[in-house]
Amino acid sequence: MSGHRVSAITRRLLQGFRRDRRTLALLFVAPLVILGLLGYLMRGSSSAPAVGIANVDSG
């Protein structure tokens, strides 16, 4: 692809983002929401799981 064609495609995409405000908002809002949710989930207290051993060997 030539540089002129790449710049034309880039310009067309940027114009589309400028026209569609919802897409532009989602580009920035969605990652922030996901990071917030992941931070909330990872902040939870972790406790050691209860582990048991069962001897079912008949020999």
N, C-alpha and C positions, 0 to 999 in steps of 0.2 A: 504494500500500500504506500502510496506517495504521502509526503508530509502534508500536502494541500488537502488530500482527501481525509486524512486523520483529523486535521484541524476543523474541517467542515463538519464531520460527524460529531466531534467534541462540542463545537458551537451549537449544533442542533440539539444535543442532549442537554446542555446547560440552559438553553432557551426553554426546553420542555420542563425542566425543574423550576424555572422562574414562573412559568404559567401555572403549574400544578403545586399549590401551596401545601396540600396534604402530603404529597410525596416528600417534599422538602422537610416538613415537620417530622414525618416518620423516620427520616434518615437520622435525625438527631434525638428524637424522643424515645424511640424504641430501644436503642442500645442503653440509654440511661435507665429505663425501666427494668430491663433485663439485668443490668449490673446491680441495681438496687435490690431486686429480688434475690439474686445470687448472694449478695452480701448479707441479706437477712437470713437466708438459709444456712450459710456457713458460720454465722455468729452463734448459732445454737450450741448449747452445752453438749459435749460428747462424753458419754460415760462408757466404762468398760462393759462389754456385753457379758452376760452370764453364760458360761460354757460348762457343759457337763460331759462326762465320759460314761458310756454304757458298755459293759463287758458282756457281749453276747456270744462269746466263744464257748462252744460246747466241749472242747477238748482239753 
